Structures are given as structure tokens and as C-alpha cells.
Amino acid sequence: MRPHRRSARPTLRARHGRRLAAAGMTLVELLVALLVGSFVAIAVVGVLAVAESGKRQTLAGSDMGQVGAYAMTQLDRMLRSAGSGYARSASYLFGCRLHAARGGTQILPLPSGSTLPAPFASVTTGSSGVFRLAPAVIAAGQTTPSAAGGRTSDVLLVMSGQSGQGEVALPFSTDAQAAALQLGSTVGLSAGEVLLIGDQQPASTGTAPCLITQVSSSFDASSGSGAVPLAGTYYSGGIDSAVLTDYSPSATASALGNPGNGNAPQLLAIGVGDAGTLYVHDLLQAASPALQALADGVFVMQALYGVDTDGDRVVDGWQAPSGDYAISALMDGSAAANARLRTIVAIRLGLVLRANRPDESADPARPPAPETLTLFSDLGSSLKRTLTLTKAERLYRYRTLEATVPLRNLLILK
């Protein structure tokens, strides 16, 4: 009889276990893997959130840098050109009241009851609606941007011609007619040229008024004649006290530029409006539209005068736009105001830029912005400008920029 031997075949349970092991993980292993995967996912999400926050911060800083560089470049260009076309006649033109019409409608002085568009609606030179000729003046605290929390911002009034030919005032040879001038020379004039008429003979109250008018398109510069017909969009024979035929034989005509070839004069108001936008308004309305946005993200703009006190055309000190250098004092049309205008040889600009949105990753207990921001810190307590930020404002990121811009057309005066 053969001995009985146990079968070598595995049981059903053993075979099933081996199949599970060969097919994948046990339930415990699966739960552990899910737990580990959850921790990894949480860590990855955290890293991505930090990276995204850093990216936004970097982009915000980069945007502020680009906006600031562009805004400063444009402001520098405008200020460096201030006074071109008429600065050589500063002794009798600076501070003259400007009279201008466009298409037969008076635009300067502002008609009664009208104002400049926002954010310049409250801008005044001390006399309602009146603007006087000056290369660059500061209207201190004359805009109140909503984003700045009720803080005021300075406005720049910058006036320059763009004729680029001679820039010497052309004297009258005889009394002017209502629609024509007789000039001792017509060098530098062209058809469509905008002219600034001023008088070397002062008015009883100080500087004589100035009239803006325009050379007719029929003018032939090649004729060599001293006769200059007047007509066009900016032609005016007289507004209020500035009447062409009333100017004395000592009057002059200064070429300011030609709108027809893209070189229109620039009589500009520059300031910060709502939503942190830096605006430029063309007082002569040669640009279309007259009000244009220059840059965004500007929180506050402040400015100071660089003044020459001894006539050597070098900045001897910095002056706040107050006291004798307040806009109302500089724009009163007096001989003293004219003299002070000629001492201004530079403008020092300060911009505070702010990111468009608060830093979402900022800890309110440790906000990214400091409690105060300071402009002109090197000039002493009387001239520096300090902004104290609220807790909510400190959640934004800021950048301060400063620049000193020489008024090159005033540096040549003696």
C-alpha cells in the first residue's frame, strides 16, 4: 500500500492573497500613500501660493518702476522746454495776462462761470479764470485725488513754444491792424504760426496783457515782406483789454509754434486726479482731447522751486511754493512778480507711486509699507514733505521718486 501524501497545491486563500500582493498595494499601504500624497499636495499648494504672491509683488514693483520712469521722463521733457519761444523777452512778457480764442470762442481767460475739467476744476492763479505767461509755476495743493485719502497734490503750469526758429521776438514796424501785422522782420514765421503779442510798454497796473493770434494760411514767407496777414483757428483781433490795434509800436510778436505741422504751443496744466492718474490738460486745446492721461499709479506729486538769488544762473537754494513764491504772488502781474519769475531756474519734483491693489499676502500686523513716506528729506524740516499712512494704506506697496529739472531757457537770461 502506498503512503498518503499531502497535496502540494496551494489552498484557495493562499492563491488569492498572492494574487492581491501581485496586483498592487494592501489597504493599509493605500491609506498611507493617500495621506502622504495629501501632505505633498498641501505643501505644493503652499509653495505655489507663496510663489504667486512673490510674483505679484515683483510685478507690482516692476510696474511702479516703469510708470515712475515714464512719468518722470515726460515731466522732465516738458519742464526742460519751458519758456522756449518767449523767454528772451522775459523782462516784459513774464506775468502778462493771456488772452486767446479758438474758433472764435474765448478760451483764455476762462469765460465767466466756466472751469477747467477735473481734476483741475479748482486750479486758480489767484484771479478767477486768469492765466499769466510763465515758463513753470507750481500751484501748491490744488488737486485732491480720491485715492490719496484727502491729501492734496501740487499742480504744474508749464508753458512753452515749439517753433524752434530763432526764438527772438519780432518788433512791430508800425501800428497793427485788426487782421494784419507790419513787422520789421518775418524770419522764422510760416503760414499757420501761432503768435504771442506782447508790449514792451507796461500797462498802468504792471505787465501789459498778451494776445495769442495766428498767421494766415495765405502768408508767403518767401516774399520777404514785413506784412503778415492774420487768420485761422487761433486768430483773434482782441479779447477784453487785449486789443490788437491798441498795442503800441514797441510791441512784439513771438512765434510759438504751428499746430498744422504738429508743433503746437504747449500751455499745460499737469496734476494728479482720481484713481491715481496723472493728467495733462492743454489750455489752448490744440491737443484732442485737451485732457489726457499721462500715467497711472501716482499717489501724490509735490514740487519745489530752485531759485537763483545772485543772478549767476545757478541754484542758490530751494523754495517752497508759498509766501512770495505762492502762485498768487507770482501771478499778480506786477514788476516784482516778473522779477521773481526770472529767479526760478529749476524745479525739483517728487512723486509717490502706489501699487494698484493691496498686498494680499501682507500680514496686517506687519504691513509692507512704513508708517511714513518722505520727499526732499535732504532739504531740512521746512522743505521736506512727510506723508503719514493709515493702517489700511500701509497694506499697499509704495515707491518714491525725485528729480531736479533745470529750466534751460531761463538759464541763459541775464
C-alpha positions in Angstrom: 0.0 0.0 0.0 1.3 3.5 -0.9 1.7 6.1 1.8 -0.7 9.0 1.6 1.0 12.3 0.6 -0.4 15.9 1.2 -1.1 17.7 -2.0 1.5 20.4 -2.9 -1.2 22.6 -4.5 -1.8 25.9 -2.5 -5.1 26.5 -0.9 -7.6 28.9 -2.4 -6.9 31.5 0.3 -3.2 31.4 -0.3 -3.6 31.7 -4.0 -6.0 34.7 -3.5 -3.5 36.5 -1.2 -0.7 36.1 -3.6 -2.8 37.5 -6.4 -3.6 40.6 -4.3 0.0 41.1 -3.5 1.0 40.7 -7.1 -1.9 43.1 -8.3 -1.0 46.1 -6.1 -0.9 47.5 -2.5 -2.7 46.5 0.6 -5.4 48.7 2.0 -3.0 50.0 4.7 -0.4 50.9 2.1 -3.1 52.6 0.1 -4.2 54.7 3.1 -0.6 55.7 3.9 0.0 56.7 0.2 -3.1 58.8 0.2 -2.0 60.5 3.4 1.5 61.2 2.1 0.0 62.5 -1.1 -2.3 64.9 0.7 0.7 66.3 2.7 2.6 66.7 -0.6 -0.3 68.4 -2.3 -0.8 70.8 0.7 3.0 71.6 0.6 2.9 72.2 -3.2 -0.2 74.5 -2.9 1.6 76.5 -0.2 4.7 76.8 -2.3 2.7 77.9 -5.3 0.8 80.4 -3.2 4.0 81.9 -1.9 5.5 81.9 -5.4 2.3 83.6 -6.9 2.4 86.2 -4.1 6.1 86.9 -4.8 5.3 87.1 -8.5 2.6 89.7 -7.9 4.9 91.7 -5.6 7.6 91.6 -8.2 5.2 92.6 -11.0 3.8 95.4 -8.8 7.3 96.7 -8.1 8.3 96.5 -11.8 5.1 98.3 -12.9 5.7 101.1 -10.4 9.3 101.4 -11.7 8.2 101.6 -15.3 5.4 104.1 -14.5 7.7 106.2 -12.5 10.4 106.3 -15.1 7.9 107.1 -17.9 6.2 109.9 -15.8 9.5 111.4 -14.8 10.8 111.3 -18.4 7.7 113.1 -19.7 7.7 115.7 -16.9 11.4 116.3 -17.5 10.9 116.9 -21.2 8.1 119.4 -20.6 9.9 121.3 -18.0 13.2 121.5 -19.9 11.3 123.1 -22.8 9.5 125.6 -20.6 9.9 129.2 -21.8 11.0 128.3 -25.3 9.8 130.8 -27.8 9.5 133.8 -25.5 12.0 133.5 -22.6 14.4 136.0 -24.2 11.7 138.7 -23.8 11.2 137.8 -20.1 11.7 141.4 -19.0 8.3 142.4 -20.3 6.4 139.2 -21.2 6.7 137.2 -17.9 3.4 137.6 -16.0 1.4 139.0 -18.8 -2.3 138.0 -18.7 -3.0 135.6 -21.6 -5.9 136.2 -24.0 -6.8 133.5 -26.5 -9.7 132.3 -28.6 -10.2 129.1 -30.5 -12.5 129.0 -33.5 -13.8 132.4 -32.5 -14.7 131.3 -28.9 -12.8 132.7 -26.0 -10.7 130.2 -24.0 -8.4 132.4 -22.0 -9.2 134.0 -19.6 -11.8 131.3 -18.8 -15.2 132.6 -19.6 -17.2 133.6 -16.5 -18.7 130.6 -14.8 -16.5 128.0 -16.6 -13.7 126.0 -15.1 -11.0 123.6 -16.3 -12.0 119.9 -16.4 -11.4 117.6 -13.4 -9.0 117.2 -11.8 -8.2 120.9 -12.5 -11.6 122.4 -11.7 -10.3 124.2 -8.6 -7.0 125.4 -10.0 -6.6 129.1 -9.7 -3.7 131.5 -10.1 -5.2 133.9 -7.6 -7.6 135.6 -10.0 -10.5 133.6 -11.2 -10.1 132.2 -14.8 -6.9 134.2 -15.4 -3.7 132.6 -16.5 -0.4 134.5 -16.9 2.6 133.7 -19.0 5.4 132.0 -17.1 7.7 129.1 -18.0 6.8 126.9 -15.0 4.9 127.7 -11.8 3.6 125.5 -9.0 0.0 125.6 -7.8 0.5 124.1 -4.4 -2.1 121.6 -3.2 -4.7 122.4 -5.9 -5.9 118.8 -6.7 -7.3 116.3 -4.2 -7.1 112.8 -5.6 -9.6 110.4 -4.1 -7.0 107.6 -3.8 -4.8 109.8 -1.7 -7.1 109.9 1.2 -7.9 113.6 1.1 -4.2 114.7 0.7 -3.7 117.4 -1.7 -1.2 117.3 -4.6 0.6 120.1 -6.4 -0.2 121.2 -10.0 2.4 122.3 -12.5 1.6 125.0 -15.1 4.2 124.7 -17.9 4.2 127.0 -20.9 6.4 126.6 -23.9 6.5 127.3 -27.6 7.7 124.8 -30.2 8.5 127.0 -33.2 12.2 126.2 -32.9 13.3 129.1 -35.3 15.2 132.0 -33.9 13.0 132.3 -30.7 13.6 136.1 -30.9 10.6 138.5 -30.6 9.9 140.3 -33.8 9.2 144.0 -33.3 6.3 145.9 -34.9 7.4 148.4 -37.6 4.1 150.3 -37.4 0.8 150.0 -35.5 -1.0 146.8 -36.0 -4.3 146.5 -38.0 -7.2 144.3 -36.9 -6.2 141.4 -39.1 -2.6 142.2 -40.1 0.8 143.0 -38.6 3.7 145.0 -40.0 6.9 143.5 -38.6 10.5 144.6 -39.0 11.3 141.0 -39.9 9.4 137.9 -40.7 12.3 135.5 -40.2 11.1 132.2 -38.7 7.4 132.8 -39.5 5.4 130.4 -41.5 1.7 130.1 -42.6 -0.4 128.9 -39.6 2.2 130.0 -37.0 0.7 130.9 -33.6 1.9 134.3 -32.3 2.2 135.8 -28.9 1.7 139.5 -29.0 3.2 141.4 -26.1 4.1 145.0 -25.4 7.3 146.4 -24.0 5.4 149.4 -22.9 3.9 148.4 -19.5 0.3 148.9 -18.6 -0.7 151.2 -15.7 -1.2 148.2 -13.5 2.0 146.4 -14.4 2.8 144.0 -17.2 0.8 144.7 -20.4 -1.6 141.9 -21.4 -0.6 139.3 -24.1 -2.8 138.3 -27.0 -2.5 135.0 -28.8 -3.3 135.1 -32.6 -2.3 133.3 -35.7 -0.7 133.9 -39.1 -3.0 133.3 -42.1 -2.5 130.3 -44.3 -2.1 132.8 -47.2 1.1 134.1 -45.8 4.1 133.7 -48.1 7.3 133.5 -46.2 9.4 133.8 -49.3 8.1 137.2 -50.2 10.4 138.9 -47.7 7.7 141.4 -46.9 7.1 142.6 -43.4 3.3 142.3 -43.9 1.8 139.4 -42.0 -1.9 138.6 -42.6 -3.8 137.1 -39.7 -6.4 134.4 -39.8 -7.1 130.8 -38.7 -8.3 128.8 -35.7 -6.4 130.9 -33.1 -6.8 134.2 -34.8 -8.2 137.0 -32.6 -8.2 140.7 -33.1 -8.9 141.3 -29.4 -10.3 139.9 -26.2 -11.2 142.1 -23.2 -8.4 144.5 -22.6 -6.0 142.9 -25.2 -7.0 144.5 -28.5 -4.5 144.2 -31.4 -4.9 147.7 -32.6 -4.3 149.1 -29.1 -0.7 147.8 -28.9 2.0 150.4 -29.1 4.7 150.5 -31.8 7.0 148.9 -29.2 5.0 145.7 -29.2 6.5 142.4 -30.5 5.3 139.1 -31.9 6.9 135.9 -30.7 6.4 132.7 -32.7 5.2 129.9 -30.5 4.6 127.0 -32.9 2.5 125.7 -35.7 -0.4 123.4 -34.9 -0.6 122.4 -38.6 2.7 120.6 -38.6 2.4 119.1 -35.2 4.4 121.7 -33.3 1.6 123.4 -31.4 2.4 125.6 -28.4 2.1 123.8 -25.1 0.3 125.7 -22.3 -0.2 122.8 -19.9 -1.7 122.0 -16.5 -0.3 118.8 -15.0 -1.6 117.2 -11.9 -2.9 114.0 -10.2 -6.5 113.1 -10.4 -8.7 110.3 -9.1 -7.7 106.7 -9.4 -4.0 107.7 -9.1 -3.9 109.1 -12.7 -1.5 111.8 -13.7 -3.3 114.1 -16.2 -2.2 116.8 -18.6 -4.6 119.5 -19.8 -3.9 121.7 -22.8 -5.1 125.2 -22.0 -5.1 126.1 -25.8 -7.0 122.9 -26.6 -4.7 122.2 -29.5 -4.5 118.5 -28.5 -7.5 116.3 -29.0 -8.8 115.6 -26.4 -7.5 118.5 -24.5 -7.4 116.4 -21.3 -5.2 113.4 -21.5 -3.9 110.7 -19.0 -0.2 110.7 -18.8 0.4 107.8 -16.3 -1.3 105.8 -13.6 -0.3 104.7 -10.1 0.7 108.2 -9.0 -0.4 108.7 -5.3 0.9 112.3 -4.8 3.0 114.9 -6.7 5.0 117.6 -4.9 7.4 120.3 -6.2 9.8 123.0 -5.2 11.5 125.9 -6.9 15.2 126.1 -7.4 16.0 129.8 -7.2 18.9 132.0 -8.3 19.4 134.8 -5.8 22.5 136.5 -7.2 22.0 136.4 -11.0 24.7 133.8 -11.8 22.0 131.4 -13.2 22.9 128.7 -10.6 20.5 127.4 -8.0 21.4 129.0 -4.7 18.6 127.4 -2.7 15.2 125.7 -2.8 12.0 127.5 -2.2 8.5 126.1 -1.3 5.6 127.5 -3.5 4.5 129.7 -0.6 4.9 133.3 0.5 6.5 135.4 -2.2 6.6 132.3 -4.3 3.0 131.3 -3.9 1.2 131.2 -7.2 -1.0 134.1 -6.4 2.1 136.2 -5.7 3.9 135.1 -8.8 0.8 135.7 -11.0 -0.3 139.1 -9.9 1.2 140.8 -13.0 3.4 143.2 -11.1 7.0 144.1 -11.8 8.1 142.4 -8.6 6.4 139.2 -9.7 8.1 139.4 -13.1 11.5 139.7 -11.3 10.7 136.7 -9.1 9.7 134.6 -12.0 13.1 135.2 -13.6 14.9 133.9 -10.5 13.3 130.4 -10.9 15.9 128.3 -12.8 14.9 124.7 -11.7 12.1 122.6 -10.5 12.5 119.8 -8.0 9.9 117.1 -8.4 8.8 114.4 -6.0 6.4 111.6 -6.9 4.9 109.0 -4.6 3.8 105.9 -6.6 1.4 103.2 -5.2 0.6 99.7 -6.4 -2.9 99.4 -7.9 -4.0 96.9 -5.2 -3.1 96.0 -1.6 -0.6 93.2 -1.0 -2.9 90.2 -0.5 -0.2 88.2 1.4 0.6 91.1 3.8 0.3 90.5 7.5 -1.9 93.3 8.9 0.2 93.2 12.0 3.4 93.8 9.9 2.3 95.7 6.7 4.8 96.1 3.9 4.8 99.9 3.9 6.4 102.1 6.6 4.3 104.4 8.7 5.7 107.5 6.9 7.0 108.4 3.4 9.3 111.4 2.9 10.1 113.5 -0.1 13.0 116.0 -0.2 14.5 114.6 3.1 17.9 116.2 2.4 16.5 119.7 2.4 15.6 120.1 6.1 12.4 120.1 8.0 11.0 123.3 6.4 11.1 121.9 2.9 10.7 118.1 3.3 7.3 116.6 2.7 6.2 113.7 5.0 3.1 111.5 4.4 1.8 109.5 7.3 0.0 106.4 6.2 -3.0 104.8 7.8 -3.1 101.0 8.6 -5.2 100.3 5.5 -2.8 102.4 3.3 0.2 100.5 4.6 -1.1 97.3 3.0 -0.1 98.8 -0.4 3.4 99.0 -1.7 4.9 102.4 -2.5 7.9 103.9 -4.2 9.2 107.5 -4.1 11.0 109.2 -6.9 12.7 112.6 -7.1 14.3 114.6 -9.9 15.8 118.0 -10.3 15.0 119.6 -13.7 16.8 122.7 -14.9 14.7 125.3 -16.8 17.3 125.7 -19.6 15.5 128.6 -21.3 15.9 130.6 -18.1 19.5 129.7 -17.5 20.5 131.9 -20.5 18.9 135.0 -19.1 21.0 137.8 -17.6 
